[in-house]
Amino acid sequence: MVTTVRPTLILPKEEVGRVVRVVDADTYDVLAGSVVYRVRLLGVDAPERDQPFGQQAGESVARLLTPARQVLLGRRGVDLYGRTLATLRLPVTGGPALALDSLLVVRGWGWAWDPRHRIPGRAAQQASALAARRGLWKCGAVGVLTPRQWRQFNYKNKRRYGVGCTW
């Protein structure tokens, strides 16, 4: 009998830090020790700042990540733009730390990004947000563009896009 073992998500060593700036919903400046890291959150893709719902997504994260709030930073590597690829978790008194990428997906402020299917329940989190029309899913799935698709639009197309579904 052959047993198949699915790989599990192994969290790297984490360090305590504080978010000093929310660049957009999935990019932050995090102070850990004496170093400020430009962090690109793993496990999620969120709207660009100039994309429909991008500003609301960023503001939603900024409300969670007040300057006094500690975060657990799990650095994983560096992307092509020099940003630190990492996980961020929010410590909770008397409970397990909350993964910020999961919060973004559940609240409808980002797309689940788990190409290797290593994060249990991630697709279900996005389906739940879509069904409840939370965040960027407010007007349903029709017309919602990923950030990659949005970046391919020219200025004229961007001005016309998203009209009719306002926050």
Helices and strands as residue ranges (DSSP letters): E 15-24, E 27-32, E 35-41, E 44-45, H 54-64, E 70-78, E 84-92, E 95-99, H 100-106, E 111-112, H 122-131, G 135-137, H 147-151, H 155-160
